[in-house]
């Protein structure tokens, strides 16, 4: 009813309007509070035994969590949403729909925690877990078995930024067996840039710790669905397993949604400028950013997304010591795990986020000693690029042999002028993928 009331005369409701208003109706509170209050109570009075006003125990349901779940469902174009204690709690809850002997096909390049859970926990309790490069639908098709019950897609992938065609994979899987559940981890994109359910996925999940909350102060997971049967199963598991977030965390994430559209546009703008700077730099081997035409899946990105997040990975020229020296010399970027907050972060996947992935698998996936992942924040664009420049320069200065091998002073001067020109041209410009 709230969404209907928000529709314009054209019948359309904007993302920003839904983010700010859906699930936030003042009329649901006796105080008529415009901002939903934080309901910290663990239990709720019943008018008579079994006769409650919608809430009985906070693990089973909470007014503050309810506001968040309604808002996220609207943003995902979903009928239902469930909030969990973390992204991995969401993964575990979804996987608990399966039983021993059931099969999971997972994208081969995924978040290290997802990989660890599937390989070291799910497989140990009898689930048949296999991995496939879902950027090639024929490889996904070959990986499907008679016992496959779940297909897990992450796009763009973490950390090598592969892009999976969600519609092509969903259609292929459902044609093979309509009962297979297709899950898309939408953490990198947020609901603002990508809507997996509209592309054929059955479940859209997030580590809301990242862009959906956006302030690096909440650990949370979100699961959105349209199918009532999936919702009922997941709602039961949310309560039965008990991996729910606190009301205070729900309040913070709900607040973060109000600026999601503004934040994602700025993340995109800053990341595009940084990616162009790095791609033109002779000290960088290769840049992987889905918003650049050089990305191998650029056309897929244009087709299914409306923009790019602030995530960039790149290979620095040299060896491990060049990567670690670069990271150690960053000043604005904090060397830290996680991503999607307003602050810029940098990390070394092979040592940090993906250390739990076996070395031979990292090698196959391209997670090498020279791979660096950036989460470009909301700071001033020129300051971001200047920090990348000075860290690269410090790396060259520390490793003189590298300097003589790859660079000349003239090259560095030309590069400095290039990024200055890029910054000037990109001020106040949004770089849309779709026009």
Backbone torsions as a table, in degrees:
resi	resn	phi	psi	omega
1	UNK	NA	-39.8	179.0
2	UNK	-63.2	-42.9	-179.8
3	UNK	-64.6	-38.4	177.4
4	UNK	-62.2	-40.3	-178.7
5	UNK	-67.2	-25.4	-177.4
6	UNK	-86.6	-9.3	-176.6
7	UNK	-67.5	142.2	177.4
8	UNK	-81.0	178.5	179.1
9	UNK	-62.4	-22.6	178.4
10	UNK	-82.1	-3.8	-179.3
11	UNK	84.5	7.0	-176.2
12	UNK	-105.8	142.9	172.6
13	UNK	-116.7	128.4	-177.4
14	UNK	-78.8	155.0	178.6
15	UNK	-58.0	-47.6	-176.8
16	UNK	-61.2	-42.2	-179.4
17	UNK	-65.3	-42.1	177.9
18	UNK	-64.7	-42.0	-179.2
19	UNK	-60.2	-34.5	-175.9
20	UNK	-85.9	-30.1	-169.2
21	UNK	-114.2	-33.2	-174.4
22	UNK	-65.8	129.2	179.9
23	UNK	81.2	1.8	-174.5
24	UNK	-111.4	13.2	-172.0
25	UNK	-55.6	122.3	178.5
26	UNK	-59.5	-26.7	-175.9
27	UNK	-65.7	-15.4	-179.4
28	UNK	-78.3	-9.3	179.9
29	UNK	-114.7	141.1	176.6
30	UNK	-61.1	-30.3	-179.9
31	UNK	-78.3	-11.8	-174.8
32	UNK	60.1	33.9	179.9
33	UNK	-62.5	130.8	178.8
34	UNK	-72.1	-38.1	174.9
35	UNK	-97.0	123.5	-178.7
36	UNK	-55.8	132.4	-180.0
37	UNK	-73.2	162.7	176.5
38	UNK	-89.5	113.8	-178.1
39	UNK	-94.8	96.5	-175.3
40	UNK	-86.6	-9.1	-177.9
41	UNK	-60.9	135.3	178.5
42	UNK	-85.4	-17.6	-178.0
43	UNK	-141.5	160.1	-172.4
44	UNK	-133.1	134.8	-177.4
45	UNK	-64.1	139.9	177.5
46	UNK	-106.8	141.2	-179.9
47	UNK	-65.4	-31.9	176.5
48	UNK	-159.6	163.8	-179.7
49	UNK	-52.3	119.3	-180.0
50	UNK	82.7	-1.9	-178.8
51	UNK	-110.5	88.5	-177.7
52	UNK	-112.4	170.6	-175.4
53	UNK	-96.8	28.7	178.3
54	UNK	111.3	-18.2	179.9
55	UNK	-135.7	139.6	178.7
56	UNK	-128.9	-41.7	-180.0
57	UNK	-144.4	137.2	-166.1
58	UNK	-66.4	-24.8	174.9
59	UNK	-67.1	-37.0	-177.9
60	UNK	-76.8	-28.3	-179.9
61	UNK	-179.3	143.0	-176.8
62	UNK	-142.7	137.5	-177.4
63	UNK	-57.3	-40.7	-179.3
64	UNK	-69.0	-41.3	177.4
65	UNK	-64.4	-36.8	179.6
66	UNK	-60.7	-41.1	177.7
67	UNK	-61.0	-45.3	179.7
68	UNK	-63.3	-46.9	-176.5
69	UNK	-63.0	-38.4	177.4
70	UNK	-64.7	-42.2	-178.8
71	UNK	-64.9	-45.9	-178.6
72	UNK	-65.8	-40.0	177.3
73	UNK	-56.8	-43.5	179.0
74	UNK	-62.5	-42.9	-177.4
75	UNK	-68.8	-30.4	178.5
76	UNK	-85.9	-2.7	-174.7
77	UNK	66.1	34.6	-175.2
78	UNK	-112.4	161.5	174.4
79	UNK	-84.4	-30.1	-173.7
80	UNK	-138.3	151.5	172.4
81	UNK	-144.4	145.4	176.4
82	UNK	-126.7	134.8	177.5
83	UNK	-99.6	135.3	-179.9
84	UNK	-122.3	172.6	-172.4
85	UNK	-71.6	-20.7	178.6
86	UNK	-165.5	170.7	175.2
87	UNK	-60.9	-41.2	178.4
88	UNK	-69.3	-31.8	173.6
89	UNK	-62.5	-36.8	175.6
90	UNK	-65.3	-43.2	178.6
91	UNK	-60.8	-46.4	-180.0
92	UNK	-63.4	-42.4	-179.2
93	UNK	-63.0	-44.4	178.5
94	UNK	-62.3	-45.2	-176.7
95	UNK	-65.7	-26.6	178.9
96	UNK	-69.2	-5.4	171.7
97	UNK	-71.7	-17.6	-177.9
98	UNK	-92.6	166.6	176.2
99	UNK	-125.0	165.9	-179.7
100	UNK	-54.2	132.4	-178.1
101	UNK	99.4	-18.3	176.7
102	UNK	-72.3	153.9	-176.3
103	UNK	-107.4	145.4	174.5
104	UNK	-123.6	130.7	169.7
105	UNK	-109.9	120.8	-176.0
106	UNK	-116.4	142.5	171.3
107	UNK	-52.3	137.1	-173.2
108	UNK	-69.7	-29.3	-179.1
109	UNK	-107.2	100.1	-177.8
110	UNK	-137.3	170.6	174.7
111	UNK	-49.8	138.4	-176.5
112	UNK	-58.0	-35.8	179.0
113	UNK	-67.1	-36.2	176.1
114	UNK	-65.9	-46.4	178.4
115	UNK	-58.4	-46.1	-178.9
116	UNK	-62.7	-43.6	-179.4
117	UNK	-63.4	-47.0	-178.3
118	UNK	-65.5	-42.8	-174.8
119	UNK	-79.3	-37.5	-170.2
120	UNK	-105.6	-10.7	178.6
121	UNK	-122.7	-58.7	-177.8
122	UNK	-58.7	-44.8	-180.0
123	UNK	-65.2	-31.0	-178.3
124	UNK	-73.7	-19.4	179.8
125	UNK	-104.5	18.8	169.9
126	UNK	100.6	4.2	175.5
127	UNK	-83.7	140.2	-177.8
128	UNK	-91.7	98.6	-173.9
129	UNK	-103.1	129.2	174.3
130	UNK	-135.1	161.8	-176.2
131	UNK	-123.8	144.5	179.7
132	UNK	-147.6	151.6	175.9
133	UNK	-81.1	97.4	-174.7
134	UNK	-75.2	-4.2	172.9
135	UNK	-70.9	-15.0	175.2
136	UNK	-115.8	97.7	-174.3
137	UNK	-53.2	-31.2	-179.7
138	UNK	-65.8	-31.4	177.2
139	UNK	-72.7	-36.2	174.8
140	UNK	-64.0	-45.0	-180.0
141	UNK	-59.1	-41.9	-179.5
142	UNK	-66.7	-25.0	-177.4
143	UNK	-84.0	-15.8	-179.1
144	UNK	-70.5	136.4	-179.1
145	UNK	-123.8	174.6	178.5
146	UNK	-63.6	-28.4	-177.9
147	UNK	-95.5	3.4	-178.5
148	UNK	-65.9	125.3	179.6
149	UNK	-120.1	-16.2	-174.4
150	UNK	-144.8	132.8	172.5
151	UNK	-117.6	125.8	-174.4
152	UNK	-111.8	115.2	-178.3
153	UNK	-114.6	139.3	172.6
154	UNK	-125.7	126.0	-179.1
155	UNK	-154.2	127.8	-8.7
156	UNK	-63.1	154.8	-174.7
157	UNK	-82.2	159.3	-178.8
158	UNK	-112.0	113.9	15.0
159	UNK	-111.8	-0.9	-168.3
160	UNK	-89.8	6.4	168.7
161	UNK	60.2	34.8	171.0
162	UNK	-70.1	149.1	-179.1
163	UNK	-116.9	124.6	-178.8
164	UNK	-100.0	135.0	175.4
165	UNK	-75.2	101.0	-173.6
166	UNK	-63.1	-44.6	-177.5
167	UNK	-66.0	-44.4	-179.2
168	UNK	-61.1	-43.7	-179.1
169	UNK	-70.1	-41.1	179.5
170	UNK	-63.7	-44.2	178.8
171	UNK	-62.1	-43.8	-179.5
172	UNK	-61.6	-47.2	-177.8
173	UNK	-64.8	-45.8	-177.1
174	UNK	-71.3	-27.6	173.8
175	UNK	-68.4	-37.1	177.7
176	UNK	-67.3	-44.4	179.7
177	UNK	-161.9	111.5	-175.2
178	UNK	-64.3	-16.1	-177.7
179	UNK	-87.4	-9.2	177.1
180	UNK	-70.4	132.3	-179.5
181	UNK	-91.2	123.1	178.2
182	UNK	-98.0	120.9	179.6
183	UNK	-109.9	134.6	173.9
184	UNK	-118.1	121.6	172.2
185	UNK	-80.7	108.4	-173.9
186	UNK	-101.4	20.2	-173.6
187	UNK	-56.0	-47.4	-175.8
188	UNK	-66.0	-32.3	-170.6
189	UNK	-92.2	-31.5	-171.4
190	UNK	69.0	165.8	179.1
191	UNK	-66.8	-18.5	-176.2
192	UNK	-72.2	-38.5	-175.0
193	UNK	-99.8	-15.8	-175.4
194	UNK	-154.0	134.7	179.4
195	UNK	-122.5	88.9	-175.5
196	UNK	-59.2	-34.6	-177.9
197	UNK	-63.8	-35.2	178.6
198	UNK	-71.1	-16.4	180.0
199	UNK	-99.1	6.1	174.0
200	UNK	110.5	-6.2	178.4
201	UNK	-70.1	152.8	178.2
202	UNK	-89.4	-32.5	-178.9
203	UNK	-133.7	134.1	171.1
204	UNK	-113.1	122.8	-179.4
205	UNK	-126.3	159.4	-178.9
206	UNK	-140.1	149.8	150.5
207	UNK	-87.3	100.9	-178.7
208	UNK	-69.5	-9.7	173.8
209	UNK	-53.3	-29.5	-174.4
210	UNK	-88.4	-122.3	-169.9
211	UNK	-64.1	-36.2	-175.1
212	UNK	-59.4	-42.2	172.5
213	UNK	-82.9	-52.5	168.1
214	UNK	81.7	5.8	-175.7
215	UNK	-127.2	11.3	176.0
216	UNK	53.7	35.5	179.3
217	UNK	-133.3	13.6	179.5
218	UNK	-141.0	136.7	169.0
219	UNK	-107.7	120.9	-173.5
220	UNK	-162.3	155.2	172.2
221	UNK	-124.0	154.9	178.7
222	UNK	-135.4	143.8	178.2
223	UNK	-134.5	122.6	179.9
224	UNK	-117.9	139.0	-179.7
225	UNK	-144.7	160.5	172.1
226	UNK	-107.8	-26.8	-176.7
227	UNK	-77.2	127.0	-178.1
228	UNK	-65.3	-36.1	-178.9
229	UNK	-64.4	-40.0	177.2
230	UNK	-66.3	-41.1	179.8
231	UNK	-60.7	-45.3	-177.9
232	UNK	-63.8	-40.4	178.6
233	UNK	-66.3	-43.8	-178.2
234	UNK	-71.9	-35.7	177.5
235	UNK	-63.1	-41.4	176.6
236	UNK	-61.4	-44.9	-178.4
237	UNK	-68.3	-35.7	176.8
238	UNK	-56.4	-43.4	-179.5
239	UNK	-78.1	-42.3	-174.6
240	UNK	-71.4	-37.9	178.1
241	UNK	-83.1	-29.4	171.9
242	UNK	82.3	13.6	-178.1
243	UNK	-84.9	66.7	-175.9
244	UNK	-105.8	152.8	178.0
245	UNK	-81.5	162.0	177.5
246	UNK	-75.2	154.9	176.1
247	UNK	-57.3	-36.2	-179.5
248	UNK	-65.8	-41.9	176.7
249	UNK	-63.6	-38.2	177.2
250	UNK	-63.0	-40.6	176.8
251	UNK	-60.3	-45.7	-178.7
252	UNK	-65.0	-44.1	-179.8
253	UNK	-66.3	-39.9	176.3
254	UNK	-59.2	-40.3	176.9
255	UNK	-66.7	-39.9	179.6
256	UNK	-60.8	-33.3	-179.5
257	UNK	-61.8	-26.8	-174.5
258	UNK	-66.0	-23.0	179.5
259	UNK	-114.6	12.4	-175.7
260	UNK	-57.7	-45.3	-177.9
261	UNK	-63.6	-38.2	179.0
262	UNK	-70.5	-43.0	-178.6
263	UNK	-64.4	-44.6	-175.9
264	UNK	-65.4	-36.3	177.4
265	UNK	-64.7	-39.8	179.4
266	UNK	-72.1	-39.5	174.8
267	UNK	-56.1	-45.8	-178.2
268	UNK	-62.3	-47.8	-178.8
269	UNK	-60.5	-47.4	-179.4
270	UNK	-66.2	-41.1	-178.9
271	UNK	-66.8	-37.8	178.4
272	UNK	-62.0	-43.8	179.0
273	UNK	-63.9	-43.0	179.8
274	UNK	-66.1	-40.0	-179.9
275	UNK	-65.1	-41.4	177.8
276	UNK	-64.8	-39.8	177.4
277	UNK	-61.4	-48.9	-177.9
278	UNK	-66.0	-38.5	-177.8
279	UNK	-65.1	-29.1	-179.7
280	UNK	-88.4	-4.5	-174.0
281	UNK	-87.8	127.3	-178.7
282	UNK	-68.7	-11.8	178.4
283	UNK	-86.0	-2.6	-178.5
284	UNK	-111.4	130.3	-178.3
285	UNK	-74.4	-47.9	-175.2
286	UNK	-161.0	140.8	177.4
287	UNK	-112.2	135.9	177.2
288	UNK	-118.4	103.4	178.7
289	UNK	-142.5	119.1	-173.1
290	UNK	-62.7	-14.8	178.5
291	UNK	-83.6	-6.7	178.6
292	UNK	-93.5	139.8	176.9
293	UNK	-58.7	-20.7	179.2
294	UNK	-73.0	-14.1	179.7
295	UNK	-68.5	133.3	-176.1
296	UNK	-63.0	-21.7	-179.4
297	UNK	-113.9	29.4	-177.5
298	UNK	-58.3	-40.9	-178.0
299	UNK	-67.0	-36.3	176.5
300	UNK	-65.5	-41.4	179.1
301	UNK	-60.6	-44.2	179.5
302	UNK	-62.2	-34.6	-175.3
303	UNK	-74.2	-39.4	-170.1
304	UNK	-111.2	-4.0	-176.9
305	UNK	-126.6	162.6	176.9
306	UNK	-111.7	7.9	179.1
307	UNK	173.3	-176.1	-179.0
308	UNK	-123.4	149.4	174.8
309	UNK	-78.0	-174.2	-178.5
310	UNK	-88.6	21.1	-175.3
311	UNK	-93.2	125.9	176.7
312	UNK	-131.5	136.9	166.6
313	UNK	-120.4	147.3	177.5
314	UNK	-150.3	154.6	175.5
315	UNK	-100.3	120.5	176.6
316	UNK	-83.8	144.3	177.6
317	UNK	-68.6	141.4	178.7
318	UNK	118.8	-140.6	-176.3
319	UNK	-130.6	-168.9	-178.8
320	UNK	-55.1	-41.8	-176.6
321	UNK	-64.9	-26.9	177.2
322	UNK	-71.7	-39.9	178.2
323	UNK	-64.7	-45.6	-178.0
324	UNK	-70.3	-33.6	176.9
325	UNK	-66.3	-42.7	176.8
326	UNK	-57.7	-48.8	-178.2
327	UNK	-63.8	-39.0	-178.4
328	UNK	-68.4	-21.9	-177.1
329	UNK	-97.4	-1.4	175.8
330	UNK	-67.9	142.0	-178.6
331	UNK	-114.1	-47.2	178.7
332	UNK	-78.4	-46.1	176.0
333	UNK	-69.9	131.6	173.1
334	UNK	-91.1	134.4	175.1
335	UNK	-79.5	106.2	-174.3
336	UNK	-162.3	155.4	174.1
337	UNK	-77.5	177.0	-176.7
338	UNK	76.9	-177.1	-172.7
339	UNK	-170.6	172.9	170.3
340	UNK	82.9	3.2	176.0
341	UNK	-86.1	176.4	-179.2
342	UNK	-70.8	-18.5	-178.5
343	UNK	-94.3	150.0	178.6
344	UNK	-79.8	134.9	-179.8
345	UNK	-128.0	152.9	175.8
346	UNK	-137.7	147.5	179.8
347	UNK	-153.4	166.0	178.7
348	UNK	-111.5	99.0	-173.1
349	UNK	-53.8	-42.2	-176.0
350	UNK	-63.3	-30.2	-179.2
351	UNK	-96.2	-29.9	-170.9
352	UNK	-108.4	-91.4	-169.5
353	UNK	-66.6	-27.8	-175.9
354	UNK	-116.3	23.6	178.5
355	UNK	-63.6	-26.9	-178.8
356	UNK	-77.1	-12.7	176.5
357	UNK	-78.1	128.6	-178.9
358	UNK	-53.0	143.6	-173.4
359	UNK	-57.0	-41.2	-179.4
360	UNK	-65.0	-34.4	177.0
361	UNK	-71.5	-39.4	176.6
362	UNK	-59.1	-41.7	-178.2
363	UNK	-61.7	-44.4	179.5
364	UNK	-63.6	-38.2	-177.4
365	UNK	-78.5	-10.7	-179.0
366	UNK	89.6	14.2	178.2
367	UNK	-88.0	80.7	-173.0
368	UNK	-94.0	178.1	179.5
369	UNK	-68.4	-16.5	-178.1
370	UNK	-104.6	7.6	178.6
371	UNK	-84.6	129.7	179.1
372	UNK	-123.9	137.2	177.4
373	UNK	-112.1	131.8	177.7
374	UNK	-114.5	138.4	166.9
375	UNK	-111.7	101.1	-174.0
376	UNK	-79.1	125.4	-174.2
377	UNK	-90.9	-154.4	-172.9
378	UNK	-105.7	13.1	179.8
379	UNK	-67.6	177.2	176.9
380	UNK	-61.5	134.5	-176.0
381	UNK	-56.9	-44.3	-179.1
382	UNK	-64.5	-36.6	179.2
383	UNK	-66.9	-37.2	178.3
384	UNK	-62.3	-48.9	-177.6
385	UNK	-68.4	-37.4	178.3
386	UNK	-62.3	-37.0	178.8
387	UNK	-67.3	-41.3	176.9
388	UNK	-62.4	-41.6	179.5
389	UNK	-62.5	-47.3	-176.3
390	UNK	-69.5	-32.1	177.7
391	UNK	-69.5	-38.6	175.2
392	UNK	-64.6	-42.3	179.4
393	UNK	-63.7	-40.3	178.9
394	UNK	-65.5	-34.6	177.9
395	UNK	-66.3	-41.6	177.5
396	UNK	-63.2	-44.2	-178.7
397	UNK	-63.1	-37.6	-179.0
398	UNK	-71.3	-36.1	-177.0
399	UNK	-114.3	82.5	-173.6
400	UNK	-60.6	-34.5	-179.5
401	UNK	-62.9	-34.2	178.0
402	UNK	-68.0	-40.3	179.3
403	UNK	-58.6	-46.4	-178.0
404	UNK	-70.7	-29.2	-177.5
405	UNK	-74.6	-38.5	-169.5
406	UNK	-111.7	-22.6	-167.5
407	UNK	-131.7	156.8	168.1
408	UNK	-127.7	161.6	180.0
409	UNK	-62.6	-33.3	178.5
410	UNK	-64.7	-40.1	178.5
411	UNK	-61.8	-43.1	-179.8
412	UNK	-63.8	-39.9	179.1
413	UNK	-63.8	-44.4	178.7
414	UNK	-62.9	-39.7	179.6
415	UNK	-64.9	-42.0	179.3
416	UNK	-60.6	-42.5	178.8
417	UNK	-64.9	-36.9	-179.1
418	UNK	-63.3	-47.2	-177.9
419	UNK	-69.9	-30.6	176.5
420	UNK	-64.4	-40.9	177.9
421	UNK	-64.6	-41.0	179.0
422	UNK	-60.0	-44.5	-179.7
423	UNK	-62.3	-45.8	-177.9
424	UNK	-62.9	-40.6	-178.5
425	UNK	-71.2	-28.6	-172.9
426	UNK	-94.9	-1.8	179.8
427	UNK	-60.6	130.1	177.1
428	UNK	61.7	24.8	177.9
429	UNK	-116.4	131.2	174.0
430	UNK	-99.0	135.8	-175.3
431	UNK	-101.8	86.0	-176.7
432	UNK	-75.0	144.9	171.6
433	UNK	-80.5	-45.7	177.3
434	UNK	-96.9	139.5	176.1
435	UNK	-119.2	NA	NA
